[in-house]
Each structure stands twice: as structure tokens, then as C-alpha cells.
Amino acid sequence: MKATAQLRQERTTSRDGTEIGYFSSGHGPPLLLIHGGVGDHSRWDTLRTHLEPHVTVHAMDRRGRGASGDADTWSIEREYEDVAAVVDAIAAERGQAVDVYGHSMGGHVAFGAVPLTSNLRRLVLYEAWPMVDPSAIVPPHAFVERLEALLAESRNEEVVETLFRDAVGSTEEELAQVRAEPSWPGRVAAAPTIPREIRATFEHTFDPEQAAKVTVPTLLLVGGEAPERFQPGPVLAALPDARLAELRGQEHEADIVAPELVAEQLVAFLQTEDGR
């Protein structure tokens, strides 16, 4: 399927003065896409074409990647502010509230942005919430040191491959498909940002009290083949207005390997009156 619209590059300024870039296309109500810890806005090229007939897609580059700037010091709270700034900029331009879809770490920062803006209408998270059980994943210190050693030798591609294999749990088949995507160079370019995000993931784990403040209608998407650490039971229970959809046979990268399935879930949730 070919793209239906040319990308328009836009910018806004986050609370700390960092410029955040995002790319817009399509027709309809605004939907902001937030990529995970590896990549930039080009990650969405496969999914975008399935969404453009239904919504105006706004795909942001998270700070330190692509068209977005960075700062001398980083914290995940600044990324919360980045998301809120982009949501508010789109809402001001369009005169309406904005829907948000976050994948993996992109959903984590979207989750944290909810209290910072009144312009978010609905939220969709694909295996993308603060970690519930840190013990269920690779121990952070040794793993991060391993990645930093690869970065020191400019082996950025191996950093990304290692993350997918050992932290995400991707199969070789899934990794091969991701490598074949046009977004792969952007993923490799983003490799230096990975260690800081892994540390933040372990420092900012799931808090039911914070989740209770996420009152917007929320859809949690999970692959049917997802490992236990991605199961959203406690998150689903804590959110005031949430529902779950499982994509049978899919793993962590379904919006790349089966974009039509993810688009179907997204559009159905965003278009129904109550999100159900």
C-alpha cells in the first residue's frame, strides 16, 4: 500500500526549551503516534498508510532522535513534557482534543504525560506501560554495561539487535522483518539513547495510584504471543476506564509485521462513541 499523503514536518517547543519535531499526514481527527526506545518517526511508515484515510497522523520524534533536539541532561520526566507539548500544539492548531498511540517505551512516556495536558482524548498502548515486575526482565546493570561497551566501539547495529533479542524477546524471524523495514537506519541512529531509557524503565515502575489518575478511555493492546512481562493485568485493573484487546499470533512488533490488524483495532476504538 502506498502513502496517501506527503509528510508535513512541524515543530513545537517543550517546557525546557527543547525543540520537538513531528510529521503529519492524512485526513480526519488527530492521532499522535509515539515510537518506542529504538527508532524515530519513520518507524510508523508501515502503519501510517492504514491510518491516513481515517485520521490525521502526527508522528513525533522523541528527544535525541530525528528532527527533535536534546538537552545536556536527560530524565524521563522531560519526555512526559515533550508528549504533552506536542499534544497541546496539535490541539491548538486543530481546535480539538488529540488521541495518542504509544508503542513500548513510547507508551510509557505517553502514560506519564496524561496528567500534564487537558487535550488528550483517548489513549492506546501497545505493550507500553510502566514495568510491573522488574525482576521479569534482563538485569539492568550488566545488560546496560554490555550495550555501552558496544556503543564505545561504534557497534550501534549490534546494540539494537541485542536489545531486540535479549530484552524484547524477538524471534530471529521477527528481527529479520524489522531489519528489512525502511525504519531500520533510524533505529540504529537512536542506539546511543537506549541505555538511559533502560535505566529509567527500572527506576519508574508501575504505580497503581498514578494509574488511577489516567481517566481518559484507554485501550491496552497485547500480542497473543507476548511473554508474561507484557501481560497488563495489574494495569488493566488500576485504570478507571480501560479495556484490553489481544492480537492473536502476534508479538511485540505487530504494528510493523501486521499493521492492518493494529490499524483495525485503533480505528474501531477511536471512532466508537464510548471507545467500546
Stockholm file with secondary structure:
# STOCKHOLM 1.0

chainA/1-276         MKATAQLRQERTTSRDGTEIGYFSSGHGPPLLLIHGGVGDHSRWDTLRTHLEPHVTVHAMDRRGRGASGDADTWSIEREYEDVAAVVDAIAAERGQAVDVYGHSMGGHVAFGAVPLTSNLRRLVLYEAWPMVDPSAIVPPHAFVERLEALLAESRNEEVVETLFRDAVGSTEEELAQVRAEPSWPGRVAAAPTIPREIRATFEHTFDPEQAAKVTVPTLLLVGGEAPERFQPGPVLAALPDARLAELRGQEHEADIVAPELVAEQLVAFLQTEDGR
#=GR chainA/1-276 SS CCCSSCCEEEEEECTTSCEEEEEEEESSSEEEEECCSSCCGGGGHHHHHHHTTTSEEEEECCTTSTTCCCCSSCCHHHHHHHHHHHHHHHHHHHTSCEEEEEETHHHHHHHHHGGGCSCEEEEEEESCSCCSCGGGSCCHHHHHHHHHHHHHTTCHHHHHHHIIIIIICCCHHHHHHHHHSTTHHHHHHTGGGHHHHHHHHHHSCCCHHHHTTCCSCEEEEEETTCCGGGCCHHHHHHSTTEEEEEETTCCTTHHHHSHHHHHHHHHHHHHSSSCC
#=GC SS_cons         CCCSSCCEEEEEECTTSCEEEEEEEESSSEEEEECCSSCCGGGGHHHHHHHTTTSEEEEECCTTSTTCCCCSSCCHHHHHHHHHHHHHHHHHHHTSCEEEEEETHHHHHHHHHGGGCSCEEEEEEESCSCCSCGGGSCCHHHHHHHHHHHHHTTCHHHHHHHIIIIIICCCHHHHHHHHHSTTHHHHHHTGGGHHHHHHHHHHSCCCHHHHTTCCSCEEEEEETTCCGGGCCHHHHHHSTTEEEEEETTCCTTHHHHSHHHHHHHHHHHHHSSSCC
//
